[in-house]
Amino acid sequence: MLFTALKPMIVGMGKEAFDDEDWVFEPKYDGWRILLHKQGERLEAYTRYGSVVTDKFPELREAVSSIRAQEAILDCEGICLRGGRPVFDDFAFRGRLSHSASIARAVKTHPATFVVFDALYTDRDLAHEPLTERKKRLDAIVADSAALTKTMVVDGQGKALFALTGQTGMEGIVAKRKRSLYRFGTVTADWLKIKHFKTIDAIVLGYRTEPHFALALGLHFRTVRYKPVGTVEFGFKPEEKQAFLTLAQRLHRERDKKTQWIEPRLCCRIDYLERTDTHQLRTTVFRGFLPDKNPDDCNWSYD
């Protein structure tokens, strides 16, 4: 197992926070899934897709001494903190760097931490042992440091942790069944991510009517304006659709197979659950048009 690319177990999607004594709950961190492989003084970091990114994170040299086992495979989230909370874009920035001088500067400007939440291997394969036993092994072999730290774990009280993560601006929580085994490369219903919706104001770039009504959304970035960032098709009232379609007739531009593009004069507010590393918003819900909003003020949030 050591120093080979492994596909981590993938968290399923949960609907709402809950309390259950058969589950534990952890904060959901906004970063990259990383598997750390250690043998003696050697430590390698693998992404969920199998890429080795050890050289991009000199912080891992410190993490070696935080792992008390001679051999180990640890499941982690690599994060960069800004204002006390993880920011995905900051860790993605670290992951894009390749030149040693840039990496050295980034260690100071965007320091990385690896939050470890599971032990998959030490002196034996742990994947077939229940989560509670893997957590005990993790506690025994990992000493917290600036580079490597164990995640917070709350027993049975998911609603309280969900409320806390909302207050601190984090993504949400992960619920994990105590008896769950670790199944590499599978999506599991024994681990569930439960996220907070976020809100953003976007520019309406166009719309489609088939197979369902939806708005095409755009935002301004530091280097590009009016970049498409996804669509929204849920949350509309019938009268909102009709009013928009009437107004949009006067704003038509070119049309392709799916979308009628319009002049970017209208804005709307949406809720969303996720955003990808290619700046696409996922699981979107329409909340209303913003007739008084200036499209120039609809910017991507880098927080």
C-alpha positions in Angstrom: 0.0 0.0 0.0 2.8 2.4 0.9 3.8 4.9 -1.8 1.2 3.8 -4.3 -1.7 6.0 -5.5 -4.8 5.1 -3.6 -8.3 6.5 -4.2 -9.8 7.7 -1.0 -13.3 6.9 0.2 -15.7 9.6 -1.0 -18.2 11.4 1.2 -21.9 11.1 0.3 -24.3 14.1 0.4 -26.5 14.6 3.4 -29.6 16.8 3.6 -29.6 18.3 7.0 -27.7 18.2 10.3 -28.8 15.6 12.9 -28.0 14.1 16.3 -27.3 10.4 16.6 -25.2 8.5 19.2 -24.1 6.0 16.5 -22.3 8.8 14.6 -19.5 11.3 15.1 -19.3 14.7 13.5 -16.4 16.7 12.2 -16.0 20.2 10.6 -15.8 20.1 6.8 -12.6 21.8 5.6 -12.4 23.6 2.3 -9.2 22.4 0.7 -7.7 19.4 -1.1 -8.0 15.8 -0.1 -4.5 14.5 0.6 -3.2 11.0 1.5 0.1 11.1 3.4 2.4 8.0 3.2 5.2 7.8 5.7 8.1 5.3 6.2 10.9 6.3 8.5 11.8 9.9 7.6 10.2 9.7 4.1 6.8 11.4 3.7 4.9 11.7 0.4 1.7 13.5 -0.3 -0.8 12.2 -2.9 -3.9 13.9 -4.1 -7.2 12.1 -4.5 -6.3 11.7 -8.2 -3.0 10.1 -7.5 -0.6 13.0 -8.2 2.4 13.4 -5.9 2.6 16.9 -4.6 5.1 16.6 -1.8 7.6 19.1 -3.2 4.9 21.8 -3.3 4.6 21.8 0.5 7.8 22.1 2.4 5.7 22.2 5.6 5.6 18.4 5.3 9.2 18.2 6.5 7.9 19.3 9.9 4.9 16.9 9.7 7.2 13.9 9.6 8.1 14.3 13.3 4.5 14.7 14.2 3.8 11.1 13.1 5.0 8.7 15.8 4.6 5.5 13.7 7.4 4.1 11.6 5.0 3.5 8.8 1.6 5.1 8.2 -1.0 6.2 5.6 -3.1 9.1 6.8 -6.2 10.6 5.2 -6.2 14.4 5.4 -7.4 17.7 4.1 -4.8 20.2 3.0 -5.9 23.7 3.9 -4.7 27.3 4.0 -6.3 29.4 6.7 -7.3 33.0 6.2 -8.9 34.9 9.0 -9.1 31.6 11.0 -11.0 29.6 8.4 -9.9 27.5 5.4 -10.0 29.2 1.9 -10.1 26.7 -1.0 -8.6 29.2 -3.5 -5.5 29.7 -1.3 -4.7 26.0 -1.1 -5.4 25.7 -4.8 -2.9 28.5 -5.4 -0.3 26.5 -3.5 -1.0 23.5 -5.6 -0.4 25.3 -8.8 3.1 26.4 -7.9 6.1 24.6 -9.4 9.1 26.9 -9.1 11.1 26.5 -5.9 11.4 30.3 -5.3 7.6 30.8 -5.6 7.0 27.8 -3.3 9.4 29.2 -0.7 7.6 32.6 -0.7 4.2 30.9 -0.5 5.2 29.0 2.6 5.3 32.4 4.3 2.3 34.1 2.6 0.0 31.0 2.4 1.2 28.5 5.0 -0.4 25.1 4.6 -1.8 22.8 7.3 -2.8 19.2 6.9 -5.8 18.2 9.0 -5.8 14.5 9.5 -9.0 12.6 10.2 -8.3 8.9 9.5 -5.5 6.3 9.8 -5.6 3.7 7.0 -2.4 1.9 7.7 0.3 1.6 10.4 1.9 -1.7 11.2 -1.2 -3.3 9.5 -4.0 -2.5 7.1 -6.6 -0.6 9.2 -9.3 -0.2 6.4 -11.3 -3.2 7.6 -11.5 -2.0 11.2 -14.4 0.3 12.4 -13.9 4.1 12.4 -13.8 4.1 16.2 -10.7 1.9 16.2 -9.0 3.8 13.5 -9.6 7.0 15.5 -7.9 5.5 18.5 -4.9 4.5 16.4 -4.8 8.0 15.0 -4.8 9.6 18.4 -1.9 7.3 19.4 0.4 8.1 16.5 -0.2 11.8 15.6 1.1 14.7 17.7 -0.5 18.0 16.7 1.8 20.6 15.2 1.5 23.7 12.9 1.9 21.5 9.9 -0.2 18.5 10.9 -3.2 18.4 13.3 -6.0 16.1 14.1 -9.5 17.2 13.3 -12.1 18.1 15.9 -14.5 15.2 16.6 -17.9 15.7 18.2 -19.7 12.6 19.5 -23.4 12.4 18.6 -24.2 16.1 18.5 -24.3 17.1 14.8 -26.7 20.0 15.1 -24.5 21.9 17.6 -21.4 21.5 15.4 -23.4 22.5 12.3 -24.5 25.7 14.1 -20.9 26.4 15.2 -19.5 26.0 11.7 -22.1 28.3 10.4 -21.1 31.0 12.9 -17.4 30.7 12.0 -18.0 30.8 8.2 -16.9 27.2 7.5 -18.4 24.9 4.8 -20.4 22.6 7.1 -19.8 19.3 8.7 -19.1 15.6 7.9 -21.2 13.0 9.7 -19.5 9.6 10.0 -21.0 6.3 11.3 -18.9 5.0 14.1 -18.8 1.4 12.8 -18.0 2.5 9.2 -15.2 0.6 7.4 -12.9 2.4 4.9 -13.7 1.4 1.3 -11.2 2.9 -1.1 -12.6 4.6 -4.2 -16.2 4.3 -3.3 -18.9 6.9 -2.4 -20.3 5.9 0.9 -23.5 6.6 2.8 -21.7 6.0 6.0 -20.0 9.4 5.6 -22.2 12.4 4.8 -21.3 16.0 4.1 -23.8 18.5 5.2 -23.1 22.0 3.9 -24.2 25.5 4.6 -25.7 27.4 1.6 -23.8 30.5 0.6 -25.2 33.6 -1.1 -23.9 35.6 -4.1 -25.1 38.2 -6.5 -24.6 37.3 -10.1 -25.1 38.8 -13.6 -27.7 37.2 -15.9 -25.8 36.4 -19.1 -28.6 34.5 -20.8 -31.3 31.9 -20.3 -32.7 28.6 -21.7 -36.2 27.3 -21.8 -35.5 23.6 -22.6 -35.5 21.1 -21.1 -36.2 23.4 -18.1 -36.1 27.2 -17.6 -32.7 28.3 -16.3 -30.6 31.4 -16.1 -27.0 31.5 -17.2 -24.9 33.3 -14.6 -21.7 35.3 -14.7 -19.3 37.1 -12.4 -16.4 39.5 -12.7 -12.9 38.1 -11.7 -9.6 39.9 -11.2 -8.4 39.0 -14.7 -11.7 38.4 -16.7 -15.1 40.0 -16.7 -18.5 38.4 -17.3 -17.1 34.9 -16.9 -19.9 32.2 -16.9 -20.0 30.5 -13.5 -23.0 28.2 -13.9 -26.8 28.1 -14.2 -29.8 28.2 -11.8 -33.1 26.5 -12.5 -34.7 26.1 -9.1 -36.5 28.6 -6.9 -38.4 30.6 -9.5 -42.0 31.8 -9.1 -44.1 31.6 -12.3 -44.6 35.4 -12.3 -40.8 35.9 -12.0 -40.2 33.7 -15.1 -42.8 35.6 -17.1 -41.6 39.0 -16.1 -38.0 38.1 -17.0 -38.9 36.6 -20.4 -40.9 39.7 -21.3 -37.9 42.0 -20.4 -35.3 39.7 -21.9 -36.9 40.1 -25.4 -35.4 43.6 -25.6 -31.9 42.4 -24.6 -31.3 39.4 -27.0 -27.9 38.9 -28.5 -26.6 35.8 -30.2 -28.1 32.3 -29.6 -26.6 28.9 -29.6 -28.1 25.4 -29.3 -28.9 25.7 -25.6 -28.8 29.3 -24.6 -30.2 32.7 -25.6 -27.6 35.2 -24.6 -28.6 38.7 -23.5 -27.0 42.0 -22.8 -25.5 41.8 -19.3 -27.8 44.4 -17.6 -29.7 42.3 -15.0 -28.5 40.8 -11.7 -30.0 38.2 -9.4 -29.2 36.7 -6.0 -28.7 33.0 -5.6 -27.8 30.5 -2.9 -25.2 27.8 -3.7 -23.7 24.8 -1.9 -20.4 24.3 -3.8 -18.0 25.9 -6.1 -15.4 24.0 -8.2 -11.8 24.7 -8.8 -12.8 25.9 -12.2 -15.0 28.6 -10.6 -18.4 26.9 -11.3 -21.3 27.2 -8.8 -23.1 24.0 -8.0 -26.5 23.2 -6.4 -27.9 26.7 -7.0 -31.3 28.1 -5.9 -32.7 31.4 -7.2 -33.6 33.9 -4.5 -34.7 37.0 -6.5 -33.9 39.6 -9.2 -32.0 42.7 -8.2 -33.3 45.5 -10.4 -31.2 48.2 -8.6 -27.9 46.2 -8.6 -25.1 47.4 -10.9 -23.7 44.5 -12.8 -20.2 46.0 -12.3 -20.6 45.1 -8.6 -21.1 41.4 -9.2 -17.7 40.0 -8.3 -16.4 36.5 -7.5 -15.7 36.1 -3.8 -12.2 35.1 -3.0 -12.9 34.5 0.7 
